[in-house]
Amino acid sequence: MNAGVEIAHQILAVAALTDPERGTTVVPTVLSAGTTVNTVPADACVAVDVRVWDEAEQSRVDRAVRDLRPVLANARVRVTGGINRPPLEAAVSRRGKFFRGRVHPAGSRS
């Protein structure tokens, strides 16, 4: 099982949670996979930045991220982190991280 391929599937699933109509962004940011050029990655990890305007949307995204399931046989997905700030409100700056976590497929040690 290639953890790099599995994390690619998970990145697409996470990015698809973005909802422009609600002002929600779900952005995979920092990615890590593999250790050498000639070795199939056993572990992979991606950090995700989420920005939302209300609690209902924050809950929707949090649930969806926690419900991620592996695509490849023998892969595992583990979500760490979670909501760490309240949602944005109309009068508040759009800057801030509202879900900060990592998705670890396949035998991750992190």
Order of alpha helices (4+ residues) and beta strands (2+ residues): alpha-beta-beta-alpha-beta-beta
